[in-house]
Amino acid sequence: MRVLTKTSLYYVLVSLLVFAVGGTLFYLSMREEIYDEVDDQLFTDKENIISYVRQHNRLPNVTSGISEAILVKEGHPESLVMEQLSDTLIYSSYDEEEIPFRQLTFSVQQQGKIYQYTVLKSLMDFQDLVESTVLAMFWTFLLLLTGLVFVNYYTSKYTWRHFYDTLSKIKRYTLAQHQPLRLQHTTTKEFQELNEVLQNMTGKIHSDYLNLKEFTENVSHEIQTPLAIVSSKVELFMQSENLTEEQAKLLSDMYGAINRLARLNKSLILLTRIENREFGVDEQVPLHQVLQDLLTQLQEVITMRGLEIKVEKLEEVYLKMNSGLADVLLQNLLHNAIKHNQPGGSISILLTSEKLCVKNTGDAPQEQPEELFSRFRVGDDTVGSLGIGLALVKKICSLYQLHPKYRYGSGVHSLCIYFT
């Protein structure tokens, strides 16, 4: 949930709570004031009746109406009532409903007799007043709340616009742009401090990236030359006629280690370039065609190892990615299936619009499946394996939002790349 939506929601909830509590207190306060006013009128009528009896020595006329009434009846000394306030309902034939009344009952003595008076006053007008007032307050509050919510939302949106601009630029920022992060100046102190911190941080990261990139390029260039010289010298030395069997074996081991180091250097450089996202030119790569070409190139190696190729399905699939990385991806998958296979084993290939699966026979892996995609992890001690092939596969898949999955069962390794 966005911060503006969450803030507006909290604002509405707090406002509703305040309105509910405030409205309840207002209603109770108004009801108390109305009852006090009606009670005062009832006591005034009582005083007037008692004063009339004392002055005229007779009972006043009994009245009855819609909004008020005075009732009188003879009382008994045993049921003498001095003062009693209560609420009652009286049915009105005019309104065809029961109307709430407030009544005051008291006793008056006249010519040796006791009379019980009941003065009633209608609460209908006051209830109508309360309902009208509450309804008016409700609509006023609703309009006020709606207006404040919109004003708060658009004001906050205007205030936070620089923050969202900064967030958008950070999402789009990549080190491959070869330029530092540029953020818009804002008069809001907190956002300006955030922009300054982000600019300093990304500037330092960009500088470190350029230094590391330059170092990697220099190292790769400087290492390749001496490796090529050493490799050629060892190869010439191996062609000498006066070598003993032990010397020839040592030179052969040295030559293999040097070649392995050269291949490792190239693989690590490629892995670093992938991590730095230096492959920016994408195109629609025909995976089926690249796969067929690689199978043709590797046919001699496959035949030497006595492996059988089974193409279960080979649909025409075009994937938008860098063609060089597509070639590296498929090469590593096939080389992995060849190196970690068993003599006389098989390799099955399945290519559809949803996935690419390369399956090969072989012994159970010694590592956990999730660790096989780490650097320098191999399933066995295969000679010549750098332990970095599947790490390259994982990095390329991460770059293009592909999903590699590995599974082993019934003596078959299955590595699938899902395109969706």
N, C-alpha and C positions, 0 to 999 in steps of 0.2 A: 504494500500500500504506500502510495506516494506521501511525502511529508505534508503537502498542502491538503490532501484529502483527509489525512489523519488529524491534522490541526482543526480543520473545519468540523470533522465529526466530533471531536472532543468539545469544541465550542458549542455545537448544537446540543450535545448531551448535558453539558453543564448548564446551558440556558434553560433547557426543559426542566431540569431538576430545580433550578432557582425559581422558575415560573410556577412549578407545582407546589413548592413549599410556600412561596410568596402568595400564590392564589389562595391556598388553604388558609393561611394566616389572615389574609384580607377578608375572606368570607366569614371566618369566625369573628373577626373584629367587627365587621359590619353587622352581623347577626346580633352580637352583644349590644351594639349601639341601638339597633332597632328595638330589641327587647327592653332596653332601659327607657327608650322614648315611649313605648307603648305602656310600660308599667307606670311611668310618671303620669300619663294621661288617665290611666285607670285610678290611680290614687287621687288625682285631682277631682275626678268624677265622684269618688267616694266622699271627699271632703265637702264637695258641693251638695251632695245628697244629705249628709249629716247636718250641714248648715241650714239647708232648706227645712228639714224636719224641725230643728230647734226654733227656727224663725217663724214658721207658719203653723207649727203644731199639727202637721198632717203630712202624709206621704206624697212625694212628687208623682207626677204622671209617669206611667211606664211607657217607654218607647221601644220601638223595634224597627230595625232597618237592615239594609244589606251590609253596611260596613260596621255598624255598632248596634248594641241593644242593651236594655236594662230590664232585668227580670226580677220579680219580687214574689215572695210567698211567705206564709206564716211559718214561724219556726217554733222549736221547742227548747225549753231551757236546757234539756239534756244534750241537744245537738247544737249548742251555741258556737258559732264560728266567728272569731274576731277578724282575721284576715287570712285569705288563702289564694295564692296565685297558681294558675295551672293553664295548660294548653288543652284545647278541645277542637273537634271537627263538627261542623254543622252543615247539613245538606242544604244546598240552595237550589230551589226549583227553577230559578231564573237562569243560573249557569249550568244546571243539571250536573253538579259535582259537589263534593264536600269541600268546604272552605275552612282553612285553619283560623281559629280565633284564640285570642289571649283573654282569659277571664279572671276577674277578681271577685271573690265571694266574701261577704262580711254581714254582720247582724246589726240591726237598728231597733231600739226600743221606742214604741210609740203608744201612748195611752195604756200603759201596762201590758202591752202585747209585744212580742218579739217577731220582727220581720227579717227575713233573710234576703239580701240583695245580691244579685249577680250581674256585674257589669262586664260586657263582652265587647271587644274591639277586634275587627278583622285584621289579619296579617297579610291578606292577599296583595294589597297595594305595595306593601313593603317587600314581599317576595318578588313581585314583578319588577320592582326597582332593583333588587339584588340581581335577578336574572339578567336584566338589561345591562346593568353595570358590568357583571362578569362577562357577558357576551361581548360587550364593547371592548373590555380589557383583553379578551382572548384574541379578537381580530387585530387589535392594536399591537399586541405582543407578536402575533404571527407575522404581520407585515414588518414589524421592527426586526424580528429575528431573521426573516428572509433577506431584508435589506442589508443587515449587518453581516450575514453569512456571505453574500455576494461581494460586499465591499471588502470584507476580510480576505476572501479568496483571491480577488483580483489585485488587491493591494499586496498580499503576500506573494502572489505570482510575479508581480512587477518587481518586488524587492528581491526575490530569489532568482531573477532572470540571469544574473551574472553567475550564480552558482551552477545553474543548469548549463550555461554556456561553457563553463569550465569543465563540468562533467562530460559534456559531449566531446570536447576537444581531447580530454584524457582518453576517452574510449577509442578515438580515432588515431591517437598518437602511436607511432611505432618508431623504433630506433633506426629503421631502414630509411626514414625520411631524410636523414643526414642534416637535420636542423633542430635547434632547441625548441621547446614548447613556448608558444606565444599566447598569453592570456590577456583578455580585455581588462582595462583598468576600471575599478569600481570605487564608489565613494563609501560603500559599506566597509567598516574597519575589519570585521571578522573575515569577510570574503576576500578582501585585499591581502590580509595576512596569509590566508589559505593559498591564494595565487602566488604570492612570493615564495612560500615554502615549496610549493609544487614546482615552480620554475627553477629554484635552486637545486631541488632534488633531481629533477629530470635533466638539468644541465650537467650535474655531476655524473649521472648515469650515462648520459650521451658522451661525455668526455671519456669515461672509463671504457665505454663500448668501442669508441674509435681507437683508443690505445690498445685494447685487447685485439681488435680486428687487425690493426697494423702489426702487432706482435705475432699474431697467428700467421699472417701472410709472410712476414719475414722469416719466421721459424720454418714454415713449410718450404719456402724457397731455398733457404740455406741448408736444410737437411737433405733435400732431394739431390743436390749436387754431390756432396760427399758420399751419399749412399750409392749413387750411380757409379762413382769412381771406384769405391770399394768393391761393388758388385762386379764390375768389369775386371778389376785386378784379380779377384778371387777366381773368376771364370777363366782368365788366362793362366793362372797358377794351376788350376785343375787340369789344364791341357798339357802340363809338363809330363815327360815320359819317365822321369826317374823318381816318381812318387811311390811311396810305400802304400800298402793297403790301409794302414792306420791313418796316414796323412791324408789320403784321398777321402776317407770317411769324415775326418775332421773338417776338411775343406767343404765337403758336401753339406755338413751340418751348418757351417758358417754361411754358405751361400743361401741355404733355405731360411736361416734366421734373418739375413739381410733383406731378402725378398719379402719376408713376412713383415719386417719393420717398415719397408717401403709401402706395402699395401695398407698397413695399420695407419701410417701417416696420412695417406690419401683418404682413408675412411674417416679418421678423426676430423680432418679438415672439412670433409663433406658434411659430417654430423654438425660441426660448428656452424657452417653456412646455413644449414637447415634451421638450426635453433635461432640464428640471427635473422631468419626470413629474408635471405638475400636472393631467393628465386622468385622474382616478381612477375615474369612473363608467363602467362598461362594460355593454353590452347586446348582444343578438343582432341585429346589423344586417343587413337584407336587401340584400345588395350588388346583386342583380339589379334590385330596385326603384329603388335610388338611381341606378344606372347608367342606367336608362330615363328617370328624371326629368331627369338631367343632359343626356342626349342631346336631350330635348325642349327644354330651355332653350337649348342651344347650336345648335339647328337653324338659326336665322337666320344665325349666324356661319358655319356650315358651308356654307350655301347661297351666301352672299356670296363665299366663297372658291372656290366651284365644286368642292367635295369630295364624294366618294361614301362613304357609310357602309355597311359590310358586316358584318352580325352573323352570324358563323359558328355560334356556339352561345351560348345564354344560359340556363343552368340556374339553378334556385333555389338560391342559396347564402347561408347565414347565417354571419356571422363575429362572434365576440365581441370587440368593441372599442368605443371611444367613437364615437358617431354623428357628432359634429362632425369628428373626425379621419378617419373613413371618407369623409365628403363631401370633405374637403380632399385626401385621397389620390386619389380618382377624378377630382376636378376637375383636379388637376395633371397626371395622366396624359393626360386628354383635351385639355387646353390645350396640352400639350407636343406631342401628335400633330397638333394643328391649326396651331400656330405654325411648326413645323419641317417642314411639308408643302410640296408644290409645287403650283402652279396646276393644277386638273383632276386632282389626285391622289385617293387613297383612304385610308380608315381602316378597318381590320378589327378586330373585337372578339370575343374568345373568353372565356367565363366557364364554368368547370366547378368541381366540388368540390375539385379539386387546384390550379388556378391561374387567374389572370386575365391575359390577354395583350391588349395594345393595339399594333397594327402600323400603320405609316403609310409611305407612299412619301416619298422625299426623297433629297437628295444625301448622299454619304458624310460621316461626322462628321470634323471636323478634329482633335478631341481623342481621346485614348485612351479606350476604353469605361469603364474604372474611374474616370477623372477626371470623367466627366459627372455623377456623383453628388456632386461637391464643390460648395461654395458658389461663386456667381459664375462658374460654368463653363457655357458655352453651346456648342452644336455649330456655330453660325454667328453672324453679326452681325444676327440678327433684331431688328427694331425692336420695342421694347416688352417684350422678354424680360428678366427680372430675373436670370436665371442662378441661381435659387434653388429652382425648382420641384422638380427631381429630388433636391435636398438634403432638402427636406421629405418627399418620398416615401421616401427612405432612412431618415430618422429615425423616421418612423411605422412602417416595416417593422421596424426594430430594436426599437422599443418593444413590438411584438406578435409578435416572433420569426417574421416573414415574411421571404422570401428573394427580393429583386429581382435579375433578371438581364437584361442588355442584349445584343443581338446585331444585327449589320448584315450583310445579304447580298442580292445581286440587286436593289439599289436599294430595299430595304425595311428600315426600322428596326423592331425587335421588342423590346418591353419587357414582360417577364412577371413577375408577382408569384406566387410559389409559397407555398401555404398550409401545406405540410408539409415 
